[in-house]
Amino acid sequence: MAKRKTYKKVKRKKKSGSSGVFIFLFAVIVLAVILFLSMESDSDEEKSAEQKIKEKIIVKDKEKSDDVENTEAQKNEVEEIKVESVLQAIMNAGTQLGVPPERFSTSVKKDGIHIYVPINGNRMDLVFANMIITGQVEMIGGKLLDGHKREYSGKPKHTVKFRGKDGKIYFVEIYYENNNKLPDEKPKISVIIDDFGEYAGKRLDEFCDKTDKKVTFAIIPYLKHSKDVMNAAHKSGHEIIIHAPMEPESYPRNDPGKYGIYVNDSPEKIKKTIDSYVEELPLAVGMNNHMGSMATSNRKTMDAVMKALKPHNLFFLDSRTISSSVAYATAKKYKIDTIQRDLFLDDPAPSKKVIEQRLEDLKKLKKKKNKVCAITHCFDLKHLEQLNYFIKKAEEMGFELVPLSEMFNNELPEIL
């Protein structure tokens, strides 16, 4: 009996072992199949993402140089570079500027990644393209380190240096693809008279009647005669914009007042302020900043301003009271029609000498731009006389005076 029992035990053990091996092998096979399918799916996703990148930018080695340490990069072959945030921002800007993906090229050197962007001189100038690219890079946290303009093969070129959040250095080289040729169409100029609202009566009547109807009036809201100016200007055929008071760097010495926009204002308060401007001056077709050197250089504040302005379908003129203003780039980000001031006609004073200097500046701008925006002020009749003289000379120079709203016809594609 003992032997039979032992025999039966041994037999069960063998049977159990055989079954366990079978189950183990089956599990391994199933796991291998699942893992294989998963890897195939991931691979497809990676290829899809990679293809999308390739469709946006073709990265090439432009030079065969000792500056490139990697021996593979020394060959004149197509080289893929991992798309970092700065590259993506530049691609976005390039797309909006009308630069086809295949026109981009890139080379990797010891000093950083060089990106070459050819632009169409019939649509824009280097300054405009530089500004749009810089704005896009700064929006994603890139830092502008340096920039300069120089001649390359007899043609102007802008080189802009950035540091990305990844710590890498990027050089963007912007140049004309087609011999720096600007449009043959007549260049346009808009003139805006700032600071209306303090007075009415005879002086207002003279500004309304003795300036060309295409000159735009910028009115500060909530002043004693703001609504009177709006009605008189509209009646006389002048376009009206809101001259929004904003915090300057010199605050509180220069105070934009209780209806101003300040960098410490919440987005909710800024929206309420913008809404009240529109309610106060309902005939306005756009807005520009009064003072605002502090506010317009503050990205958070400009985000709130443009978000509030967008539903009212008004354009925005960046008065550029400071060179570091981000108002223009932020307006583009929110797809708001926008333009920047090129000239102050009465800075430092409304004199014949200053006007002659501004006319010389206008001649230089004509070589680079086909749209120029000039601002003056309504302080006295001397300003009016100098303004009319400037307009006469500008028209003799070949410029067409247009209302500010007409500067957005046939505008370049907007930046996202």
C-alpha positions as CSV (number, residue, x, y, z in Angstrom):
1,M,0.0,0.0,0.0
2,A,2.8,2.4,0.8
3,K,4.4,1.9,-2.6
4,R,1.1,2.6,-4.4
5,K,0.6,5.8,-2.4
6,T,4.2,6.9,-3.3
7,Y,3.6,6.1,-6.9
8,K,0.4,8.1,-7.1
9,K,2.1,11.1,-5.4
10,V,4.9,11.1,-8.0
11,K,2.5,10.8,-10.9
12,R,0.5,13.8,-9.7
13,K,3.7,15.9,-9.3
14,K,4.7,15.2,-12.9
15,K,1.3,16.1,-14.2
16,S,1.2,19.3,-12.2
17,G,4.7,20.4,-13.4
18,S,3.8,19.8,-17.0
19,S,0.7,21.9,-16.7
20,G,2.6,24.8,-15.0
21,V,5.2,24.9,-17.7
22,F,2.4,25.1,-20.4
23,I,0.7,28.0,-18.6
24,F,4.0,29.8,-18.1
25,L,4.9,29.5,-21.8
26,F,1.4,30.7,-22.8
27,A,1.6,33.7,-20.6
28,V,5.0,34.6,-22.0
29,I,3.7,34.4,-25.6
30,V,0.7,36.6,-24.8
31,L,2.8,39.2,-23.0
32,A,5.2,39.3,-25.9
33,V,2.4,39.9,-28.4
34,I,1.0,42.7,-26.3
35,L,4.4,44.3,-25.9
36,F,5.0,44.1,-29.6
37,L,1.7,45.7,-30.5
38,S,2.3,48.4,-27.9
39,M,5.7,49.2,-29.4
40,E,4.3,49.3,-32.9
41,S,1.6,51.8,-31.7
42,D,4.2,54.0,-30.0
43,S,6.4,53.9,-33.1
44,D,3.5,55.0,-35.3
45,E,2.8,57.9,-33.0
46,E,6.5,58.9,-33.0
47,K,6.6,58.7,-36.7
48,S,3.4,60.8,-37.0
49,A,4.8,63.5,-34.7
50,E,8.1,63.4,-36.5
51,Q,6.4,63.8,-39.8
52,K,4.5,66.9,-38.6
53,I,7.7,68.5,-37.6
54,K,9.2,67.8,-41.0
55,E,6.2,69.3,-42.6
56,K,6.8,72.6,-40.7
57,I,10.6,72.9,-41.1
58,I,13.3,71.4,-43.2
59,V,16.5,71.6,-41.3
60,K,19.7,71.6,-43.3
61,D,23.4,72.1,-42.7
62,K,24.3,75.4,-44.5
63,E,28.0,75.1,-43.9
64,K,30.7,72.5,-43.8
65,S,32.6,74.0,-40.9
66,D,35.2,73.2,-38.3
67,D,32.8,74.9,-35.9
68,V,30.7,71.7,-35.9
69,E,32.1,69.1,-33.6
70,N,29.9,66.2,-34.7
71,T,31.5,64.7,-37.8
72,E,28.1,63.8,-39.2
73,A,27.0,67.4,-39.1
74,Q,30.0,68.4,-41.2
75,K,28.4,66.8,-44.2
76,N,26.1,68.8,-46.4
77,E,23.2,66.6,-45.7
78,V,19.7,67.1,-44.3
79,E,20.0,67.0,-40.5
80,E,17.1,66.7,-38.1
81,I,17.3,68.8,-35.0
82,K,15.0,68.2,-32.1
83,V,12.4,71.0,-32.1
84,E,12.7,73.0,-28.9
85,S,10.3,75.7,-27.9
86,V,12.3,78.5,-29.4
87,L,12.4,76.7,-32.8
88,Q,8.6,76.2,-32.6
89,A,8.1,79.9,-31.9
90,I,10.2,80.9,-34.9
91,M,8.4,78.5,-37.1
92,N,5.0,79.9,-36.0
93,A,6.3,83.5,-36.7
94,G,7.7,82.4,-40.1
95,T,4.4,80.8,-41.1
96,Q,2.5,83.9,-40.3
97,L,5.0,86.0,-42.2
98,G,4.4,83.9,-45.2
99,V,7.7,82.0,-45.3
100,P,7.2,78.5,-46.7
101,P,8.6,75.7,-44.5
102,E,11.0,74.6,-47.2
103,R,12.6,78.1,-47.2
104,F,13.9,77.7,-43.6
105,S,17.3,76.3,-43.1
106,T,19.4,75.7,-40.0
107,S,23.0,75.0,-39.1
108,V,24.5,73.8,-35.8
109,K,27.7,75.5,-34.7
110,K,29.7,75.7,-31.6
111,D,28.1,79.0,-30.6
112,G,24.6,77.8,-31.1
113,I,21.8,76.9,-33.5
114,H,21.6,79.2,-36.5
115,I,18.2,79.6,-38.2
116,Y,18.0,81.4,-41.6
117,V,14.7,83.1,-42.4
118,P,14.3,84.7,-45.9
119,I,11.5,87.2,-46.1
120,N,9.6,88.7,-49.1
121,G,10.7,92.4,-49.4
122,N,7.5,93.1,-51.4
123,R,5.4,92.4,-48.3
124,M,7.4,93.6,-45.3
125,D,10.7,95.0,-44.1
126,L,13.4,93.5,-41.9
127,V,12.3,95.5,-38.8
128,F,8.7,94.1,-39.0
129,A,9.9,90.5,-39.4
130,N,12.4,91.0,-36.6
131,M,9.8,92.3,-34.3
132,I,7.3,89.5,-35.0
133,I,9.9,86.8,-34.5
134,T,11.2,88.4,-31.3
135,G,7.7,88.8,-29.9
136,Q,6.9,85.1,-30.5
137,V,10.1,83.9,-28.9
138,E,9.6,86.1,-25.8
139,M,6.1,84.8,-25.5
140,I,7.3,81.3,-24.8
141,G,9.9,82.4,-22.3
142,G,12.9,82.9,-24.6
143,K,15.3,85.8,-23.8
144,L,16.6,88.3,-26.3
145,L,20.4,88.6,-25.8
146,D,21.6,90.7,-28.7
147,G,20.8,91.9,-32.2
148,H,22.4,93.9,-35.0
149,K,22.0,94.9,-38.6
150,R,24.7,94.5,-41.2
151,E,25.3,94.2,-44.9
152,Y,25.7,90.7,-46.4
153,S,26.6,90.5,-50.1
154,G,25.4,94.0,-50.5
155,K,22.0,93.4,-48.9
156,P,20.9,94.2,-45.4
157,K,20.5,91.4,-42.8
158,H,19.3,91.3,-39.2
159,T,20.8,88.8,-36.8
160,V,19.0,88.3,-33.5
161,K,20.4,86.2,-30.6
162,F,18.2,84.4,-28.1
163,R,18.6,82.1,-25.2
164,G,15.8,79.4,-24.9
165,K,14.4,78.1,-21.6
166,D,16.4,75.0,-22.4
167,G,19.6,77.1,-22.0
168,K,20.5,76.7,-25.7
169,I,21.6,79.7,-27.8
170,Y,19.8,80.5,-31.1
171,F,20.8,82.9,-33.8
172,V,18.0,84.0,-36.2
173,E,19.3,85.5,-39.4
174,I,16.6,87.5,-41.3
175,Y,17.3,88.6,-44.8
176,Y,15.5,89.7,-48.0
177,E,14.9,86.9,-50.6
178,N,14.1,89.3,-53.4
179,N,16.6,92.2,-53.5
180,N,14.9,94.3,-50.8
181,K,12.2,95.5,-53.2
182,L,9.2,97.1,-51.6
183,P,5.8,97.6,-53.2
184,D,5.4,100.0,-56.0
185,E,2.0,101.2,-54.5
186,K,1.8,104.6,-53.0
187,P,3.1,104.6,-49.4
188,K,0.5,105.5,-46.8
189,I,0.7,107.7,-43.7
190,S,-1.7,108.2,-40.8
191,V,-1.6,111.1,-38.4
192,I,-3.1,111.0,-35.0
193,I,-3.7,114.0,-32.7
194,D,-3.5,112.9,-29.1
195,D,-4.8,114.3,-25.8
196,F,-8.2,115.7,-26.7
197,G,-10.8,116.1,-24.0
198,E,-9.6,119.0,-21.9
199,Y,-11.1,121.8,-23.9
200,A,-13.9,122.6,-26.4
201,G,-14.9,125.9,-28.0
202,K,-12.9,127.8,-30.6
203,R,-9.7,125.8,-30.4
204,L,-11.5,122.5,-30.9
205,D,-13.4,124.0,-33.8
206,E,-10.2,125.1,-35.5
207,F,-8.7,121.6,-35.1
208,C,-11.9,120.1,-36.5
209,D,-12.2,122.5,-39.4
210,K,-8.5,123.2,-40.3
211,T,-7.1,119.7,-40.3
212,D,-7.5,117.2,-43.1
213,K,-10.6,115.0,-42.5
214,K,-8.3,111.9,-42.7
215,V,-6.5,112.9,-39.5
216,T,-7.6,110.8,-36.5
217,F,-8.5,112.3,-33.1
218,A,-7.5,110.4,-29.9
219,I,-9.7,111.4,-27.0
220,I,-8.9,110.7,-23.3
221,P,-12.1,109.4,-21.6
222,Y,-13.8,111.0,-18.7
223,L,-12.3,114.5,-19.1
224,K,-14.5,117.6,-19.0
225,H,-15.1,117.7,-22.8
226,S,-14.4,114.2,-23.9
227,K,-17.9,113.6,-25.2
228,D,-18.0,117.1,-26.8
229,V,-14.9,116.4,-28.7
230,M,-16.2,113.0,-29.8
231,N,-19.4,114.5,-31.2
232,A,-17.6,117.5,-32.9
233,A,-14.9,115.3,-34.4
234,H,-17.5,112.9,-35.7
235,K,-19.6,115.6,-37.1
236,S,-16.7,117.2,-39.0
237,G,-15.7,113.8,-40.5
238,H,-12.7,112.8,-38.3
239,E,-12.1,109.3,-37.1
240,I,-12.1,108.8,-33.3
241,I,-10.0,106.5,-31.1
242,I,-9.9,106.1,-27.3
243,H,-6.7,107.6,-25.8
244,A,-6.4,105.2,-22.9
245,P,-4.5,106.5,-19.9
246,M,-1.9,104.0,-18.6
247,E,0.7,103.9,-15.9
248,P,4.1,105.4,-16.9
249,E,7.4,104.7,-15.4
250,S,7.4,108.2,-13.9
251,Y,4.2,107.5,-11.8
252,P,3.1,109.0,-9.4
253,R,4.9,112.2,-10.7
254,N,2.9,111.7,-13.9
255,D,-0.4,110.4,-12.9
256,P,-2.8,108.9,-15.5
257,G,-5.7,109.5,-13.0
258,K,-8.4,107.4,-11.4
259,Y,-9.6,106.0,-14.7
260,G,-6.1,104.8,-15.7
261,I,-4.8,101.3,-16.2
262,Y,-2.1,100.2,-13.7
263,V,0.2,97.3,-13.6
264,N,-1.2,96.2,-10.2
265,D,-4.8,96.2,-11.6
266,S,-6.5,92.8,-11.7
267,P,-7.7,91.5,-15.1
268,E,-11.2,92.0,-13.9
269,K,-10.6,95.6,-13.1
270,I,-8.9,96.2,-16.4
271,K,-11.8,94.7,-18.2
272,K,-14.2,96.9,-16.3
273,T,-12.1,100.0,-17.2
274,I,-11.9,99.1,-20.9
275,D,-15.6,98.5,-21.0
276,S,-16.2,101.9,-19.4
277,Y,-14.0,103.6,-22.0
278,V,-16.1,102.1,-24.8
279,E,-19.3,103.2,-23.1
280,E,-18.0,106.7,-22.6
281,L,-16.8,107.1,-26.2
282,P,-19.1,104.8,-28.3
283,L,-18.1,106.3,-31.7
284,A,-14.5,105.2,-31.3
285,V,-13.1,102.7,-33.8
286,G,-9.8,102.0,-32.0
287,M,-7.6,102.7,-29.0
288,N,-4.1,103.8,-28.2
289,N,-2.2,104.4,-25.0
290,H,-1.7,107.7,-23.2
291,M,1.6,107.6,-21.3
292,G,1.9,103.9,-20.5
293,S,5.6,103.3,-20.5
294,M,5.2,101.0,-17.5
295,A,1.9,99.4,-18.5
296,T,2.8,98.6,-22.1
297,S,6.0,96.9,-21.2
298,N,4.2,94.6,-18.7
299,R,3.1,91.5,-20.5
300,K,0.5,90.5,-17.9
301,T,-1.1,93.9,-18.1
302,M,-1.2,93.9,-21.9
303,D,-2.7,90.4,-21.9
304,A,-5.5,91.7,-19.8
305,V,-5.9,94.8,-21.9
306,M,-6.1,92.9,-25.2
307,K,-8.5,90.3,-23.8
308,A,-10.8,93.1,-22.7
309,L,-10.5,95.0,-26.0
310,K,-11.0,92.0,-28.3
311,P,-14.9,91.7,-27.9
312,H,-15.3,95.4,-28.8
313,N,-13.7,94.8,-32.3
314,L,-11.5,97.9,-31.9
315,F,-7.9,98.1,-33.3
316,F,-4.9,99.1,-31.2
317,L,-2.2,101.6,-31.9
318,D,0.9,101.1,-29.8
319,S,2.1,104.7,-29.2
320,R,5.5,103.2,-28.3
321,T,6.2,105.5,-25.3
322,I,8.9,103.0,-24.5
323,S,11.1,100.8,-26.7
324,S,10.4,97.7,-24.6
325,S,6.6,97.9,-25.2
326,V,5.0,94.5,-25.8
327,A,1.6,96.0,-26.7
328,Y,1.9,95.5,-30.4
329,A,3.1,91.9,-30.1
330,T,0.3,91.1,-27.6
331,A,-2.4,92.6,-29.8
332,K,-1.1,90.4,-32.6
333,K,-1.3,87.4,-30.3
334,Y,-5.0,88.1,-29.7
335,K,-5.7,88.7,-33.4
336,I,-6.4,92.4,-32.9
337,D,-5.6,94.8,-35.8
338,T,-2.6,96.7,-34.6
339,I,0.1,99.1,-35.7
340,Q,3.0,101.0,-34.0
341,R,3.8,104.7,-33.9
342,D,6.8,105.6,-36.1
343,L,7.2,109.3,-35.4
344,F,6.4,111.9,-32.8
345,L,6.0,115.2,-34.7
346,D,6.4,117.5,-31.6
347,D,9.1,115.7,-29.7
348,P,10.9,117.6,-28.1
349,A,8.9,120.6,-29.2
350,P,6.5,121.8,-32.0
351,S,9.1,123.8,-33.9
352,K,10.0,124.2,-37.6
353,K,13.4,122.6,-36.9
354,V,11.8,119.5,-35.3
355,I,9.3,119.1,-38.1
356,E,12.1,119.3,-40.7
357,Q,13.9,116.6,-38.8
358,R,10.8,114.4,-38.8
359,L,10.5,114.9,-42.5
360,E,14.0,113.7,-42.9
361,D,13.1,110.7,-40.8
362,L,10.1,110.1,-43.0
363,K,12.3,110.0,-46.1
364,K,14.3,107.3,-44.5
365,L,11.2,105.3,-43.5
366,K,9.9,105.5,-47.0
367,K,12.8,103.4,-48.2
368,K,11.9,100.7,-45.7
369,K,8.2,100.8,-45.1
370,N,5.0,101.5,-47.1
371,K,3.0,102.4,-44.0
372,V,4.0,105.1,-41.5
373,C,2.1,106.3,-38.4
374,A,2.8,109.7,-36.9
375,I,1.5,111.2,-33.6
376,T,1.2,114.9,-32.5
377,H,-0.8,116.7,-29.8
378,C,-3.6,119.2,-29.6
379,F,-2.0,121.6,-27.1
380,D,-2.2,124.8,-29.1
381,L,-2.5,126.2,-32.6
382,K,1.2,126.1,-33.2
383,H,0.9,122.3,-33.2
384,L,-1.9,122.6,-35.7
385,E,0.2,124.8,-38.0
386,Q,3.2,122.4,-37.8
387,L,0.9,119.4,-38.4
388,N,-0.5,120.9,-41.6
389,Y,2.9,121.8,-42.9
390,F,4.1,118.2,-42.2
391,I,1.1,116.7,-44.0
392,K,1.7,119.0,-47.1
393,K,5.4,118.0,-47.3
394,A,4.6,114.3,-46.8
395,E,2.1,114.3,-49.7
396,E,4.7,116.1,-51.8
397,M,7.1,113.3,-50.9
398,G,4.6,110.8,-52.4
399,F,2.7,109.7,-49.3
400,E,-1.1,109.2,-49.2
401,L,-2.8,110.4,-46.0
402,V,-5.3,107.9,-44.8
403,P,-7.4,107.5,-41.7
404,L,-5.8,105.1,-39.2
405,S,-8.4,102.4,-39.7
406,E,-7.3,102.1,-43.4
407,M,-3.8,101.1,-42.4
408,F,-5.1,97.6,-41.7
409,N,-6.4,96.9,-45.3
410,N,-4.3,94.1,-46.9
411,E,-2.5,93.6,-43.6
412,L,-0.1,90.7,-43.2
413,P,-1.4,87.5,-41.7
414,E,-1.9,87.8,-38.0
415,I,0.4,86.1,-35.4
416,L,-1.2,83.5,-33.3
